[in-house]
Amino acid sequence: MTTPPPQQPQPPSPAPGGPGYGFPQQAPGAPGFGPPAGLTASPGPGGPAVVPGAGAGAGGGGRGGPAGGASGGNLRRNAVWAFVGALLASAGWTTAVLVIPGMVGSGGDSAPRSLGSYHVSDDFCAVGKPARLLEKYTVNTSSTSPSHHTDRNPALDSMNCSMSLKRTGGTSDSEYASVYLRADLHKAVNPAPELSANKETYRSRGYQISAAPGIGEDAYFVYKDDGSSDKYRDIYAEVDVRDGGMTFYVTYSASYTQGKATPPSMDELRSMLQADADNAVRAMRR
């Protein structure tokens, strides 16, 4: 699961020749994900692994693209948006359990659910490849994107994939985005209450929530378009799925310069992410 990224103040644009796309350089330390650039870490429960410069949902990480010059401010802003969401998302499951009363039930309600034929893979970028999203975007392979990581544990198996994207045919520096995919196989608990609690957290923070029927036992679509700035427009979209003891989510995040580029509409993102979520869930059962 992820937790919604908070509203962030506009970061200052870097000086010409300064850092461009990627994790913020000014501070060490959003549904992508994890520690600051240059570090690689294995997650705790519910926290995705991170690689340097990997994309993630706002869950996203850094996005690949040109550095410095006039585009640096927007690129840096994109990274901040994704990076903050990453820090929150990496602790999403743990935070939800601790701060939402009654979320984890007792007795049979908290008993593990069947995993059926869901299985772990070593390359979730291949298994969960977001084919529909990649009809509109291409993967930026100039950085460490795409990146993937798998963790195996007696209580929880986790797989994730991060991609930095560039809009196909786009010429604007604001046409970069990040996608992050994660699947967890919960072997010790029932994840259903956490999925419900996560949905309500999004709702309470002003995100639009709608059902994503036909995928697993429970699935929903999350969306927020923050166009409150005169200069930037932040887009965040996510599909969360639960099927038995398996949970999956795919997140999209991007920051667009107002007047320079038009982001995909909410309906476009819903269609693409739902299709990619459905395909990924099916692939994990093969």
MITI-468144 format. One record per atom (N, C-alpha, C, O): x, y, z. Coordinates in steps of 0.02 Angstrom, whole numbers, padded with zeros to 5 digits, always signed. Layout:
BEGIN
XYZ...
//
This chain:
BEGIN
+00041-00060+00000+00000+00000+00000+00043+00062+00000+00103+00060+00016+00012+00117-00018+00047+00181-00013+00006+00228+00029-00053+00215+00042+00036+00282+00050-00001+00336+00082+00007+00398+00039+00059+00408+00008-00046+00441+00038-00044+00498-00007+00012+00545+00009+00027+00558+00067+00046+00572-00044+00098+00622-00032+00067+00687-00009+00013+00705-00033+00099+00723+00037+00071+00786+00061+00081+00841+00011+00121+00835-00036+00044+00896+00021+00054+00955-00021+00122+00983-00004+00140+00989+00054+00161+01002-00056+00229+01025-00045+00238+01096-00071+00209+01114-00122+00277+01136-00037+00293+01203-00063+00336+01198-00125+00371+01148-00135+00333+01249-00166+00373+01249-00227+00447+01252-00211+00467+01300-00178+00488+01205-00232+00560+01210-00221+00590+01260-00269+00566+01268-00325+00643+01293-00249+00675+01341-00295+00709+01307-00353+00732+01251-00348+00711+01343-00408+00745+01315-00466+00820+01317-00455+00846+01365-00426+00856+01265-00478+00928+01264-00468+00962+01312-00517+00932+01333-00567+01023+01329-00502+01061+01372-00547+01078+01335-00610+01083+01273-00610+01088+01371-00666+01107+01338-00728+01167+01292-00717+01216+01310-00685+01160+01232-00744+01214+01183-00736+01208+01144-00672+01248+01099-00659+01157+01160-00631+01147+01124-00568+01112+01058-00580+01104+01038-00638+01091+01024-00527+01060+00958-00534+00993+00964-00570+00956+01012-00559+00978+00917-00612+00914+00916-00647+00872+00860-00622+00856+00856-00562+00853+00815-00667+00809+00761-00648+00842+00713-00600+00903+00706-00600+00800+00681-00558+00826+00633-00509+00807+00654-00439+00771+00703-00430+00830+00616-00389+00814+00631-00320+00842+00700-00302+00893+00721-00329+00808+00736-00255+00833+00801-00234+00904+00797-00208+00922+00750-00173+00945+00846-00225+01014+00845-00204+01026+00886-00141+01078+00879-00109+00977+00929-00123+00991+00975-00069+00980+00946+00000+01002+00976+00050+00947+00889+00005+00933+00863+00072+00939+00788+00073+00915+00755+00026+00971+00759+00124+00974+00686+00130+00906+00659+00151+00865+00695+00179+00896+00599+00139+00835+00572+00165+00809+00512+00127+00757+00485+00146+00306+00413-00088+00292+00456-00101+00321+00408-00133+00336+00416-00192+00146+00377-00188+00155+00336-00187+00131+00372-00238+00119+00345-00292+00375+00341-00287+00392+00287-00279+00405+00294-00212+00365+00298-00166+00525+00296-00207+00516+00261-00145+00584+00249-00111+00629+00221-00142+00590+00270-00050+00645+00249-00010+00696+00302+00006+00679+00361+00009+00759+00282+00016+00812+00327+00040+00836+00375-00014+00815+00370-00071+00881+00420+00003+00905+00469-00045+00947+00437-00100+00967+00379-00096+00960+00477-00151+00999+00452-00207+01066+00426-00183+01096+00452-00136+01088+00373-00217+01153+00345-00201+01149+00288-00152+01200+00256-00138+01089+00275-00124+01082+00220-00077+01039+00166-00105+00993+00179-00143+01053+00106-00085+01010+00049-00102+00991+00016-00037+01034+00002+00004+00927+00003-00028+00906-00026+00036+00853-00078+00026+00814-00075-00021+00851-00126+00071+00797-00174+00072+00743-00146+00117+00759-00115+00168+00679-00156+00100+00626-00125+00138+00610-00163+00202+00628-00221+00210+00576-00129+00247+00544-00162+00303+00477-00187+00278+00465-00185+00218+00433-00209+00322+00368-00234+00300+00330-00180+00263+00318-00126+00289+00312-00194+00202+00273-00148+00162+00314-00093+00130+00286-00051+00094+00379-00091+00140+00419-00037+00111+00458-00062+00052+00495-00111+00058+00452-00030-00006+00486-00053-00066+00561-00041-00064+00585+00005-00032+00596-00083-00099+00668-00074-00105+00681-00017-00153+00639-00002-00196+00737+00015-00147+00753+00073-00187+00821+00067-00219+00868+00039-00191+00825+00094-00279+00890+00098-00311+00902+00170-00330+00853+00207-00338+00963+00190-00339+00977+00260-00353+00942+00284-00416+00948+00253-00469+00905+00340-00410+00874+00372-00468+00815+00335-00496+00789+00354-00548+00792+00281-00462+00737+00242-00489+00673+00282-00485+00663+00320-00438+00630+00273-00535+00566+00306-00535+00519+00272-00487+00530+00214-00470+00467+00307-00462+00419+00278-00418+00357+00320-00419+00357+00376-00445+00304+00294-00391+00245+00331-00387+00251+00383-00335+00301+00387-00299+00205+00419-00330+00213+00476-00287+00204+00456-00219+00200+00474-00160+00203+00417-00255+00238+00362-00259+00287+00357-00313+00282+00304-00343+00334+00397-00333+00383+00383-00383+00450+00404-00358+00455+00438-00307+00501+00383-00394+00568+00406-00376+00589+00458-00426+00547+00491-00455+00655+00465-00435+00678+00515-00483+00661+00493-00554+00659+00434-00569+00649+00543-00596+00635+00528-00665+00695+00547-00707+00731+00594-00690+00706+00511-00761+00765+00527-00802+00751+00586-00847+00694+00595-00869+00802+00625-00862+00790+00680-00908+00850+00726-00909+00901+00712-00877+00846+00781-00945+00901+00827-00951+00917+00861-00886+00872+00874-00846+00980+00877-00876+00999+00910-00814+01016+00983-00826+01037+01002-00881+01005+01023-00773+01026+01093-00774+00986+01135-00823+00935+01112-00849+01009+01196-00834+00977+01240-00882+00909+01262-00859+00893+01256-00800+00868+01286-00907+00802+01312-00890+00755+01259-00866+00707+01274-00830+00766+01196-00885+00720+01143-00866+00733+01117-00796+00692+01078-00771+00787+01137-00764+00805+01109-00699+00752+01118-00646+00741+01072-00606+00719+01177-00643+00670+01189-00590+00614+01139-00592+00595+01110-00541+00585+01128-00652+00529+01082-00657+00551+01011-00643+00516+00973-00610+00610+00992-00669+00634+00924-00658+00646+00911-00584+00630+00858-00558+00674+00961-00552+00688+00954-00480+00623+00948-00441+00617+00910-00394+00573+00988-00462+00508+00985-00429+00477+00916-00436+00450+00889-00388+00481+00888-00496+00455+00820-00507+00487+00772-00458+00452+00730-00429+00552+00777-00450+00587+00731-00406+00565+00740-00334+00556+00691-00298+00555+00803-00312+00533+00815-00244+00464+00784-00232+00453+00751-00181+00419+00795-00279+00351+00767-00274+00354+00691-00266+00321+00663-00222+00393+00659-00308+00398+00587-00305+00435+00563-00243+00416+00514-00212+00487+00600-00225+00529+00579-00169+00491+00581-00103+00497+00536-00062+00453+00635-00092+00415+00641-00029+00363+00585-00025+00353+00555+00028+00330+00572-00081+00282+00517-00081+00316+00452-00066+00288+00408-00033+00377+00445-00091+00415+00383-00080+00428+00372-00006+00420+00316+00019+00448+00424+00029+00463+00417+00100+00401+00394+00138+00406+00353+00184+00343+00422+00120+00282+00402+00154+00262+00331+00135+00242+00291+00177+00267+00316+00070+00245+00251+00046+00286+00194+00075+00259+00140+00088+00350+00206+00086+00393+00153+00110+00373+00130+00179+00390+00074+00200+00337+00172+00216+00315+00154+00283+00240+00145+00285+00210+00144+00338+00209+00140+00226+00136+00140+00221+00102+00087+00263+00057+00103+00302+00123+00025+00255+00091-00030+00292+00100-00021+00366+00052-00026+00405+00161-00008+00387+00175-00003+00459+00137+00055+00490+00109+00047+00544+00137+00112+00457+00103+00171+00484+00028+00158+00490-00002+00176+00541-00001+00127+00440-00073+00113+00441-00091+00069+00501-00141+00081+00535-00050+00019+00513-00065-00027+00568-00061+00009+00635-00101-00005+00680-00013+00056+00642-00002+00089+00706-00051+00145+00721-00070+00154+00778-00072+00182+00669-00111+00242+00683-00185+00236+00671-00223+00280+00691-00209+00184+00640-00280+00178+00626-00310+00126+00673-00300+00066+00663-00346+00147+00725-00373+00102+00775-00419+00050+00744-00459+00065+00700-00413-00010+00770-00458-00064+00750-00448-00089+00680-00489-00128+00655-00396-00066+00646-00387-00086+00577-00373-00160+00571-00399-00194+00526-00331-00186+00616-00315-00257+00615-00359-00292+00665-00353-00280+00725-00401-00336+00642-00448-00370+00686-00415-00426+00724-00354-00434+00721-00455-00465+00758-00430-00522+00796-00464-00584+00772-00513-00582+00734-00438-00641+00794-00469-00704+00776-00464-00717+00702-00413-00705+00670-00520-00742+00674-00520-00762+00604-00511-00705+00556-00486-00715+00501-00530-00642+00577-00524-00585+00532-00452-00569+00515-00438-00545+00460-00406-00582+00561-00336-00567+00548-00297-00627+00523-00238-00622+00508-00331-00684+00517-00297-00745+00494-00275-00736+00422-00309-00704+00382-00218-00765+00404-00193-00760+00335-00244-00785+00284-00282-00831+00298-00244-00754+00225-00288-00775+00171-00247-00816+00121-00186-00812+00118-00283-00854+00082-00250-00897+00033-00214-00856-00020-00238-00804-00042-00156-00881-00040-00118-00849-00095-00131-00884-00161-00107-00861-00213-00169-00938-00160-00185-00973-00222-00122-00989-00262-00074-01017-00235-00123-00971-00325-00066-00986-00369-00019-00927-00377+00026-00929-00419-00028-00874-00338+00017-00816-00343+00087-00837-00322+00097-00873-00273+00136-00815-00360+00204-00836-00347+00252-00777-00353+00236-00725-00383+00312-00785-00325+00364-00733-00326+00404-00738-00390+00416-00792-00416+00423-00680-00416+00467-00679-00475+00528-00636-00459+00525-00593-00415+00583-00648-00493+00644-00610-00481+00649-00547-00523+00692-00505-00510+00605-00539-00573+00605-00479-00615+00534-00455-00623+00499-00475-00670+00512-00413-00577+00442-00391-00579+00431-00340-00635+00373-00329-00654+00483-00310-00661+00475-00265-00718+00452-00304-00780+00415-00279-00822+00475-00367-00784+00454-00410-00840+00385-00438-00828+00343-00439-00874+00372-00461-00767+00307-00491-00752+00252-00438-00751+00198-00449-00779+00265-00381-00719+00214-00330-00712+00219-00274-00763+00191-00220-00752+00252-00285-00818+00264-00233-00868+00200-00194-00884+00150-00224-00906+00200-00128-00874+00140-00088-00887+00131-00073-00961+00144-00017-00984+00110-00122-00998+00107-00117-01072+00063-00060-01097+00081-00026-01145+00005-00050-01064-00040+00003-01088-00009+00072-01076-00013+00116-01120+00022+00082-01019+00054+00145-01005+00112+00158-01054+00125+00214-01074+00146+00104-01072+00202+00110-01118+00182+00120-01191+00224+00125-01234+00116+00121-01204+00093+00141-01270+00099+00217-01278+00104+00243-01333+00097+00253-01221+00100+00326-01222+00170+00351-01203+00190+00407-01221+00206+00310-01165+00272+00330-01141+00325+00279-01162+00310+00221-01178+00387+00301-01162+00444+00256-01170+00485+00258-01106+00485+00308-01070+00520+00203-01092+00561+00199-01032+00626+00236-01044+00660+00225-01094+00642+00279-00997+00706+00315-01001+00760+00269-00973+00763+00256-00913+00803+00245-01017+00854+00197-00996+00922+00231-00986+00973+00197-00981+00923+00298-00984+00986+00333-00976+01009+00335-00903+01067+00351-00889+00964+00318-00856+00982+00315-00786+00981+00243-00764+00998+00198-00803+00963+00230-00702+00958+00161-00677+00890+00132-00691+00874+00077-00668+00849+00166-00729+00782+00142-00746+00786+00095-00807+00826+00108-00852+00747+00042-00808+00704+00019-00753+00744-00019-00701+00798-00045-00715+00716-00024-00641+00749-00061-00588+00697-00104-00552+00638-00087-00550+00719-00160-00525+00672-00204-00491+00708-00237-00432+00769-00240-00429+00668-00261-00385+00696-00293-00326+00644-00342-00298+00584-00329-00300+00668-00398-00273+00625-00448-00242+00652-00467-00174+00712-00479-00166+00608-00470-00124+00626-00492-00057+00583-00551-00037+00523-00551-00046+00615-00602-00011+00580-00661+00014+00587-00666+00089+00641-00659+00116+00530-00677+00123+00529-00681+00195+00474-00731+00215+00424-00737+00179+00483-00768+00270+00431-00816+00290+00362-00785+00299+00312-00819+00291+00359-00721+00316+00295-00688+00327+00271-00647+00267+00211-00637+00259+00317-00623+00226+00299-00577+00172+00349-00580+00115+00409-00570+00125+00324-00595+00055+00365-00590-00005+00346-00526-00042+00286-00512-00050+00396-00488-00064+00382-00425-00097+00420-00419-00163+00478-00440-00167+00388-00390-00213+00419-00378-00278+00403-00306-00298+00347-00283-00287+00450-00272-00327+00435-00204-00351+00473-00188-00414+00522-00221-00432+00449-00137-00449+00479-00115-00511+00471-00039-00517+00416-00013-00504+00524-00004-00535+00522+00068-00544+00544+00085-00615+00591+00056-00642+00509+00132-00645+00526+00154-00713+00522+00230-00718+00474+00260-00694+00572+00260-00749+00570+00330-00768+00545+00333-00840+00569+00296-00883+00497+00377-00853+00464+00378-00918+00471+00445-00953+00479+00497-00921+00468+00443-01019+00466+00503-01061+00410+00494-01111+00405+00442-01144+00368+00544-01116+00311+00540-01160+00334+00532-01233+00375+00571-01257+00308+00482-01267+00328+00469-01336+00312+00529-01380+00255+00553-01382+00363+00553-01415+00353+00610-01459+00352+00677-01424+00345+00729-01457+00357+00678-01358+00354+00741-01321+00418+00781-01328+00473+00752-01334+00411+00846-01327+00470+00890-01333+00478+00934-01271+00529+00967-01265+00430+00934-01226+00433+00977-01168+00468+00942-01110+00463+00881-01103+00503+00981-01069+00538+00952-01012+00489+00929-00958+00508+00895-00911+00425+00947-00966+00375+00928-00916+00340+00862-00935+00292+00843-00902+00363+00829-00986+00330+00768-01008+00364+00705-00982+00361+00652-01014+00395+00711-00925+00424+00652-00892+00376+00630-00837+00338+00669-00810+00379+00566-00821+00335+00538-00769+00370+00480-00737+00424+00459-00759+00340+00454-00685+00367+00395-00651+00312+00344-00641+00254+00363-00630+00329+00281-00645+00281+00228-00630+00315+00180-00582+00374+00164-00588+00277+00158-00534+00303+00111-00484+00252+00055-00474+00192+00068-00467+00276-00007-00474+00232-00064-00465+00258-00105-00406+00318-00112-00396+00212-00130-00367+00231-00171-00310+00179-00225-00297+00119-00213-00303+00202-00285-00280+00158-00339-00260+00185-00370-00196+00245-00381-00189+00140-00384-00150+00158-00416-00086+00117-00479-00077+00056-00479-00089+00150-00531-00056+00116-00594-00040+00118-00601+00036+00169-00618+00065+00061-00588+00068+00056-00587+00141+00042-00658+00166-00011-00686+00152+00088-00685+00203+00082-00754+00226+00065-00760+00300+00054-00815+00325+00064-00704+00336+00053-00706+00408-00008-00667+00431-00032-00676+00487-00035-00623+00387-00092-00582+00407-00143-00576+00350-00128-00594+00293-00201-00552+00367-00252-00536+00318-00244-00463+00299-00252-00419+00342-00227-00447+00237-00214-00377+00218-00276-00336+00203-00272-00276+00191-00336-00368+00205-00397-00332+00186-00410-00269+00228-00425-00217+00199-00405-00272+00295-00417-00210+00333-00369-00154+00316-00388-00095+00318-00308-00171+00299-00259-00119+00283-00277-00086+00216-00269-00025+00209-00300-00125+00168-00319-00097+00104-00377-00048+00114-00377+00007+00085-00426-00068+00155-00483-00024+00168-00462+00040+00204-00486+00094+00188-00417+00033+00253-00393+00091+00289-00354+00139+00244-00360+00200+00249-00314+00110+00200-00276+00151+00153-00322+00191+00107-00308+00249+00092-00376+00160+00086-00424+00194+00043-00455+00254+00079-00462+00308+00050-00472+00245+00143-00503+00299+00180-00453+00356+00194-00472+00414+00198-00389+00338+00201-00338+00389+00210-00333+00434+00148-00330+00495+00154-00334+00403+00090-00334+00442+00028-00396+00487+00025-00391+00546+00009-00453+00457+00040-00515+00495+00035-00514+00557+00082-00535+00611+00062-00488+00547+00142-00487+00602+00191-00439+00657+00170-00445+00713+00195-00393+00643+00125-00344+00693+00102-00363+00723+00035-00322+00756+00003-00424+00712+00014-00449+00746-00046-00437+00711-00112-00448+00741-00164-00414+00648-00111-00404+00611-00173-00471+00583-00196-00514+00567-00156-00480+00578-00261-00540+00548-00289-00532+00472-00289-00480+00446-00309-00583+00438-00266-00581+00364-00261-00639+00336-00301-00696+00358-00295-00624+00286-00342-00677+00252-00378-00660+00178-00384-00601+00159-00382-00710+00136-00390-00700+00064-00393-00665+00045-00458-00673+00078-00509-00626-00008-00455-00593-00037-00514-00617-00109-00520-00580-00155-00501-00677-00119-00545-00708-00185-00545-00672-00236-00589-00640-00218-00638-00678-00299-00569-00653-00354-00611-00581-00372-00599-00554-00415-00634-00548-00341-00549-00479-00358-00534-00476-00383-00462-00485-00344-00415-00462-00447-00452-00457-00475-00385-00522-00470-00346-00576-00463-00375-00516-00474-00280-00575-00470-00236-00595-00398-00222-00653-00384-00211-00546-00354-00222-00560-00284-00207-00508-00241-00243-00448-00256-00240-00530-00189-00276-00484-00145-00312-00515-00076-00319-00576-00070-00327-00473-00025-00316-00498+00043-00324-00445+00086-00358-00386+00071-00358-00470+00141-00386-00428+00189-00422-00424+00254-00382-00475+00278-00356-00364+00281-00376-00351+00342-00338-00326+00395-00387-00286+00380-00431-00349+00457-00378-00327+00510-00424-00327+00578-00390-00371+00593-00349-00277+00618-00407-00276+00687-00384-00240+00730-00435-00185+00713-00459-00271+00786-00452-00242+00835-00498-00234+00899-00459-00282+00934-00445-00172+00915-00442-00158+00975-00403-00134+01029-00451-00075+01034-00467-00181+01070-00472-00164+01125-00517-00166+01192-00482-00178+01243-00513-00154+01190-00416-00159+01252-00376-00103+01302-00391-00111+01361-00377-00048+01278-00419+00007+01323-00435-00002+01354-00504-00029+01322-00549+00020+01416-00511+00016+01450-00576+00068+01421-00625+00061+01429-00685+00119+01387-00598+00173+01363-00640+00171+01288-00653+00191+01264-00706+00145+01250-00604+00149+01177-00609+00082+01144-00597+00038+01171-00565+00077+01085-00623+00018+01043-00614+00041+00973-00597+00071+00939-00638+00028+00951-00536+00049+00885-00513-00007+00835-00522-00064+00847-00501+00009+00778-00552-00040+00726-00564-00018+00662-00528+00040+00642-00532-00065+00632-00492-00051+00569-00457-00109+00521-00470-00167+00539-00461-00093+00460-00490-00145+00409-00502-00119+00342-00478-00059+00328-00481-00164+00301-00454-00144+00236-00426-00202+00187-00430-00260+00206-00424-00186+00124-00440-00235+00070-00434-00209+00022-00381-00152-00002-00386-00250+00007-00331-00234-00040-00278-00279-00102-00286-00338-00095-00301-00250-00160-00276-00287-00223-00286-00272-00270-00228-00215-00273-00204-00323-00306-00205-00312-00362-00159-00349-00423-00184-00406-00419-00207-00315-00480-00181-00346-00543-00200-00320-00596-00151-00263-00618-00157-00362-00616-00104-00339-00662-00051-00285-00628-00011-00296-00573+00016-00226-00659-00006-00171-00630+00032-00123-00590-00012-00070-00570+00012-00140-00579-00075-00098-00541-00121-00122-00469-00125-00182-00457-00133-00076-00422-00120-00093-00352-00133-00047-00326-00188+00012-00345-00192-00074-00282-00228-00036-00254-00285-00055-00181-00293-00113-00162-00282-00007-00140-00311-00025-00072-00332+00022-00047-00385+00081-00067-00388-00004-00005-00427+00035+00029-00479+00020+00103-00473-00038+00123-00472+00073+00144-00470+00064+00216-00463+00097+00253-00520+00147+00233-00548+00066+00309-00537+00091+00354-00588+00096+00423-00557+00049+00445-00523+00151+00458-00568+00157+00527-00544+00195+00569-00594+00242+00545-00626+00175+00631-00600+00208+00676-00647+00194+00748-00627+00143+00762-00595+00238+00793-00645+00229+00865-00634+00237+00900-00701+00289+00894-00734+00186+00936-00720+00185+00969-00786+00190+01044-00778+00161+01073-00733+00228+01075-00822+00231+01148-00824+00167+01173-00857+00150+01153-00913+00132+01217-00822+00069+01244-00849+00080+01277-00916+00126+01318-00924+00039+01259-00965+00043+01288-01031+00094+01257-01078+00096+01274-01137+00135+01211-01052+00186+01180-01094+00164+01112-01121+00180+01094-01177+00128+01075-01080+00108+01008-01100+00041+00990-01067+00024+01018-01015+00005+00945-01098-00059+00923-01071-00052+00852-01045-00035+00807-01083-00064+00841-00981-00057+00774-00953-00114+00729-00975-00165+00753-00998-00106+00663-00968-00162+00618-00982-00221+00636-00937-00211+00657-00880-00281+00627-00963-00340+00642-00922-00349+00588-00869-00317+00536-00870-00394+00602-00821-00408+00553-00768-00434+00488-00799-00414+00434-00778-00479+00494-00847-00507+00434-00879-00454+00394-00916-00454+00333-00914-00408+00429-00949-00353+00394-00983-00309+00356-00933-00292+00298-00945-00292+00389-00879-00250+00356-00829-00286+00298-00796-00256+00246-00783-00350+00307-00782-00388+00251-00753-00388+00191-00799-00376+00135-00777-00401+00204-00863-00403+00148-00912-00335+00113-00917-00332+00052-00917-00282+00152-00922-00216+00123-00929-00194+00085-00867-00170+00028-00872-00202+00115-00809-00179+00083-00747-00221+00022-00729-00194-00027-00703-00286+00025-00741-00328-00034-00727-00309-00092-00772-00305-00149-00750-00297-00078-00836-00277-00131-00882-00210-00160-00862-00201-00221-00863-00163-00117-00844-00097-00142-00824-00099-00180-00758-00063-00229-00749-00142-00158-00712-00150-00194-00649-00179-00263-00661-00157-00312-00632-00230-00266-00703-00262-00330-00719-00212-00378-00751-00209-00437-00733-00172-00353-00798-00122-00395-00832-00069-00420-00783-00048-00478-00785-00046-00376-00738+00005-00395-00690-00020-00448-00642+00015-00495-00626-00082-00439-00618-00111-00488-00572-00118-00556-00606-00104-00608-00576-00140-00556-00668-00146-00619-00705-00077-00651-00715-00070-00712-00708-00027-00610-00730+00040-00637-00742+00069-00670-00680+00106-00718-00685+00053-00644-00622+00079-00673-00560+00049-00741-00544+00074-00777-00501-00006-00758-00578-00038-00823-00566-00015-00876-00615-00035-00934-00609+00025-00858-00664+00045-00907-00715+00101-00952-00689+00124-00996-00726
//
